[in-house]
Amino acid sequence: MKIDIDLKSGFLQSIKREVLQTLTPEERAVIEVSTGEMGNKPDAVKLGWLKMHTRETWTKQRYVKALDRTMKKLRAVVEAESGRRSEDKS
């Protein structure tokens, strides 16, 4: 499955592509549908897109929880990377 994540969306621009590739296919699909052009679509369109790409049924609640969980995971990775950079400079 090819995932095209818009790295210009918010803090995603500071994440390396290698980090995004470590996400599960479900996590990548959730990020893709919440960024870029899809980010402006109604929830029903996003849920339909997720169903087409993951072949699973999605509810708004599942989408919101998965997005929250994935964003927290990515945020932790970014914070860890920035912590390593500041240690390297010391």
MOTALIN-V90595 format. One record per residue. N is the residue number from 0. RES is the residue in one small letter. OMEGA is omega in radians with two decimals (999 if undefined). NEAR is the number of other C-alpha atoms within 12 Angstrom. Layout:
((N/RES/OMEGA/NEAR) (N/RES/OMEGA/NEAR))
//
This chain:
((0/m/3.11/13) (1/k/3.13/12) (2/i/3.14/24) (3/d/-3.08/22) (4/i/3.12/29) (5/d/-3.08/26) (6/l/3.14/21) (7/k/-3.08/16) (8/s/3.05/20) (9/g/-3.06/18) (10/f/3.13/20) (11/l/-3.13/26) (12/q/-3.13/19) (13/s/-3.11/21) (14/i/3.12/28) (15/k/-3.13/18) (16/r/3.13/18) (17/e/3.12/11) (18/v/3.13/23) (19/l/3.14/32) (20/q/3.10/21) (21/t/3.12/17) (22/l/3.08/24) (23/t/3.10/19) (24/p/3.11/22) (25/e/3.13/31) (26/e/3.11/33) (27/r/3.12/33) (28/a/3.14/37) (29/v/3.12/41) (30/i/-3.12/40) (31/e/-3.08/34) (32/v/-3.11/37) (33/s/-3.13/35) (34/t/3.06/27) (35/g/-3.11/21) (36/e/-3.12/18) (37/m/-3.13/25) (38/g/-3.13/23) (39/n/-3.09/15) (40/k/3.06/16) (41/p/-3.11/15) (42/d/-3.13/22) (43/a/3.12/18) (44/v/3.12/20) (45/k/-3.13/33) (46/l/3.08/29) (47/g/3.12/24) (48/w/3.13/26) (49/l/3.13/32) (50/k/3.13/22) (51/m/-3.03/17) (52/h/-3.13/23) (53/t/-3.11/23) (54/r/3.09/15) (55/e/3.09/16) (56/t/-3.13/18) (57/w/2.99/26) (58/t/3.12/19) (59/k/3.14/20) (60/q/3.13/13) (61/r/3.13/22) (62/y/-3.10/30) (63/v/3.12/21) (64/k/-3.14/16) (65/a/3.11/27) (66/l/3.13/27) (67/d/-3.14/18) (68/r/-3.12/21) (69/t/3.13/29) (70/m/3.09/27) (71/k/3.12/17) (72/k/3.13/24) (73/l/3.13/31) (74/r/3.12/23) (75/a/3.12/17) (76/v/3.14/24) (77/v/3.13/22) (78/e/3.11/17) (79/a/3.13/16) (80/e/3.14/18) (81/s/3.06/16) (82/g/3.10/14) (83/r/-3.14/13) (84/r/-3.12/12) (85/s/3.07/11) (86/e/3.13/10) (87/d/-3.12/9) (88/k/-3.10/8) (89/s/999/7))
//
